Amino acid sequence: MTPRAEGRARFLVAPAAILLAAGLFGVASPGFLSLDNGLSMAGQIWILALLAVGQMFAIAARGFDISVGAVAALSGTLGAMAANAIGLPGLLLAVPVGLACGTVNGWLIGRARFQPIVATLGTLLAVKGLALLVSDDGQVVPLEAAARAAALSFDAVAGLPPLGWAALAAVGLAHVVLRHMLVGRRILMLGSNPEAVALVGAVPWRIEMSAYQLCGAFAGLAGALMTARAGAGLPTEGAGMELQSIAAAVIGGTVLAGGRANVWAVLAGATFVQVVLTGLNLSGVSPFIAQIAVGAVILASGLMDAGLRTLLTRFSRLSPPKGTFR
């Protein structure tokens, strides 16, 4: 199997999983396949999708970021404060806040050579503490323009609310960055062949920092959307989102060893995770069981990745070289 065929196989896993899960939950809970539920999921998916796309950049550079949930909470809280001070556009302050957190992670991992688990765990704890500090011990920060934010978050226009369309545009921008811009191509190069990066005159740690900056910026954007949907900054939210984002990215074909990713497949992976969570909720399953399900999905994704690599290795050994006959 060629690398291109392998990539296509990986990226088809998420759409196939969506169809399978939708069929199973459709049988278990007839209301799952209703138009209203479909539109509801279409509006809910974007927070996880933005986190997963950001996580994709970190994983593609042979890392990961377990601080994205806390970064989203801090970014959304500070965005809410800015929106109350200067108007609803101030909510976009969440993006540079997330970018700043990603820059810290990128510098620690790329320049200071911290292990990703150490750097992002430290950032997770620090960001959680900062969110509690700025919000007066974790107090919710209500949006003064909550009604306008709710209209942008929930009132569908051509199938999606306005903020849903904005999130989709951000996902499209991520595709352009990954496939058509130098920084995206070099992130993939760093993940697949770190030695080649230096050969083309690039600085590896700067590319690694760029990957985490993109991850942080998308976490900040997810925080802004989370605040708009809730009508308030939520400094204590975000727990578990980092695992869901990793699951969505890996199910979407992002290779854990780095170097291979597809934005639209990651969006499909996020859709699958949302389908599972919504289906379990409609089926009356305990939320604790839902957490177990997400954990099982992550483990299954890792096993799938390892199994696929093993099968490809065996296939390559059994296949004769081109130009030979048996």
N, C-alpha and C positions, 0 to 999 in steps of 0.2 A: 504493500500500500504506500503510495506516495505521500509526502508531507501535506500536500494540498488536500488529498482525499481524507487523510487523517483529521485535518482541521475541519473539513465539512462534516465528518462523522461526529466530532465533538459538538459542533454547533447545532446539530440537529437533535441532540439529546433533550434540550429544554422544550422545544415545541412538541416533541413526542410525549414528554412528561406532562405537559399542560393538557393535551388531549386525553391522556390516560386518567389523570386526576379529575378532570371535568366530567368524564364519563362515570367514574366511580362515585363522585359526590352527587352527580345528577340522579343516580339510582338511589343513593342513600337519603338524599334530601331533595325532593322534586322542585322546591323553590329555588334551588341553586342555579338552574339553567334559565331562570326567568330574565327578561330584559332589564327589569329594575335592578336585580342583583348584579348583572353584568355591568350596567352603568355605574353602580356603586363601587364595584371593584376597580373600574377604569378611573374613578376619581381618587381612590385610596392608594393606588399602587405607586404614586410618583415619589413619595418620600423614600421608600425602600429602593426604588429604581435609581434615584440620584445617589444614594449612599453606595449602592452596588456598582454603579459606573465609576464612582471615585475609587472604590476599593479595587476595581479592575486595574487601574493604573498602578497602584502599589503592588499588586500581585504580579502584574506583567513585568515589573522591575525586580522580581524575586524577593518581594517582601509582603507585608500586610499591615493593616492599621486597625488595632482594636480600640482606638480612641474615638472612632467616628461618631458613635452614639452620643458620647459626652460632648464632643465638639459641636454637634448639631444642637444639643440642648443649650449650651453656652451661647452659640451664635444666635439662636432664635430669641433667647432672653435679652441679649444686648440689642438685637434688632427691634424687639418690642419697645425697649426703652427709647431707642432712637426714633421710632415711629411716633411715639407719644410726644416726643420733643419737637420734631420737625415735620410730622405728617407721615402718611402711610409709606411713601417712597423710602423713608428712613429704615424700613425693614430690610432693605438691601444691604445695610451695614453688616448683616450676617455673613455675607460672602467674604469680605476682607478679613473678618474675624476668623472664619474657617481657614482662609489662606494663610493667615499668620500662624495658626496652630500647625498647619501642614508644613510650613517653613521650618518650624522648630523640629518637628519630627524628621524632616528631610535632612536638616543639618546634623542632627544627632546620629542618624543612620548612615548618611552618605559621607559626611566629613569626619565626624568623631568616631565612626565605625562601631556604634552601639548595635547590638542585635535588635531587630525589629520588635521582638516581644518585650524587651527591656525598655526601649525608648517609648513605644506607644503605650505600654502599661503605665510608665511614669507620667506621660502626658494625660492619660485617662484620669489618673488620680488628681493631678494638678488642676485639670480643667473642671472636674467635678467640684473641687474645693472652691475654685474661682467663681463658678456659677452660683454656688451657695452664698459666697461672700457678696457678690454684687446684687443679689436679689434679697438680701436681708434674711439669711438662714433658710433659703429655699422657698420664699414666698412667690406665688404666681404673680406675673406682671401682666395685668389685663390690658388689652389693646383698646385705646379710646375709639379707634375706627374699626371696631370688631364687626359691625354690620357690613361695612364695605369689604372687609377682608373675607367675610363669610360668603358674600355674593361672588367674589372672585374665585373662591375655593369650591363652591358647591353648585352654582347656577350653570348648568350645561349649555354650551354653545357648540352646535354641530357635534354633539356626542361627548364633549369634554368641557370641564370648566375652564375659564381663562388661564388659571394657574397651571392646570394640567397641560394645556397647549404650550405654556411657557417652559414647563419642565421637559416636554417632548422636544422643544427647540434646543434646550440645553443638552439633551441626549444626542441630538443630531450634531450639535457643535462638538461634542466629545468624539463622535465618529470622524468628523473632519480632522480634529487634532490627531487622533490615533493613526489615521490612514493617509492623510494628505499633508501633514505638517512635519517639519524636520524633528521637532521635539517628540512627537508620537512615534515616529519610525525609530528614533534612537532609544526610546524607552523599550521598545520591542527588541532592538538589537542588544541592549544591555541585558535583558532577560535571557535571550537565547545564546548570546556569545559575548560575554563581557570583554574578552581580549580584543575583539574586533572594534570596540568603541574607541579604544586608545589609538588603534591603527588609522582611524579616519580623522584623527585630530580632535576628538571631543574629550571632555573632562567627565569621567564616569560619575563622580560624586555630585556634580551639578545636574546631570541627567536624573540621578536618583532623587535629588531634592525636587526636581520638577515633577516627578511622579507623585511624591507626597504632597506637594503644593496643589496639584490638581485634585488629589484625594480630599484635601482639606477644604478647597473651594467648593467642591460638590457637596461635602458635608454641611458647609455653611448655607448653601442654597437649600438643602433639605431642611435645615433648621428654620429658615425663613418660611418655607411652605408649611412646616409643622406648626409654627406660630400662627400663620394666617388661618389654617384650618381649625385650630383650637380657640382662636380669638384671644390668645394670651401667650406670653413667654412661659415656658415650662422648664425651669432649671433642673428639676429632678428626673426629667424624662430621658429616654435614650438607651436605657439598659436593655440589652439583648439585641439591639439593632446592629451592633457590630458583627454578631454571629450570623444574623439573617443576611447581611450584606455580603459576607464571605460566602455563605451558601449560595446566594443568587449568582454571584460572579463565577463560582466554580461550576455550578450547574449550567451556566451559560457558556461553558467551554474554556474559560480562562485557565490556563495550565498553571498548576501550583508551582512548578519549577520555573515559571516565567517565560516570556518571549512569545506567547501566543494569546491573542484576545480578540474578541469581536463585540462591539458595543451593542448591536441589535440582539445578539444571542444573550448578552447579559440582561438586557431588558426582558427577554423571554424568561430568563432564569428568575428575575424578580417577580414576573407575572406568575410563575409556577409557585413560588413561595407564598404569594398573596392568595392564590387559589387554594392552597393547602390550608392556610390559616382561616380563610373565610369559610371553606367547606367544613372544617372541624367545628367552627363556631356555630354554623347553621345546624350542624348535626347534634348540637348540645354537648359536645365533648368539653371536658374540663380544660381551662387554659394551661394548666400544668402539663396535660397530655400534649397540647399543641407545642409547648416548648420541647418536649421529648421528641416530637415529630420533626421539628426543625433540626435538632441535634442528630437525629437519625439520617436526615437528608444530607447533612454535612459529611457524616461518615460514609454514607452510600456514594457520595460524589468522589470522595477520596479513593474509595475502593474501585469505583468505575475508572478513575484516572489511572490508577496503578494497574488494573486489569487490562485496560486498553493498551497501555505501554507494553505489558508482558506479551499480549497477543501479537502486537505489531513486531516485537522482537523475534518471536517464534516464526512469524510469517516471513520475515526477511531472511531468516536462516534457511527456511525450507524452499524459498523461491530461488531458482538459478539466476546467476547474473545475466544481464542482457547480452545477447550474442552467443549464448551457449545453448546446447541441446542435451536433452536427457533421453 
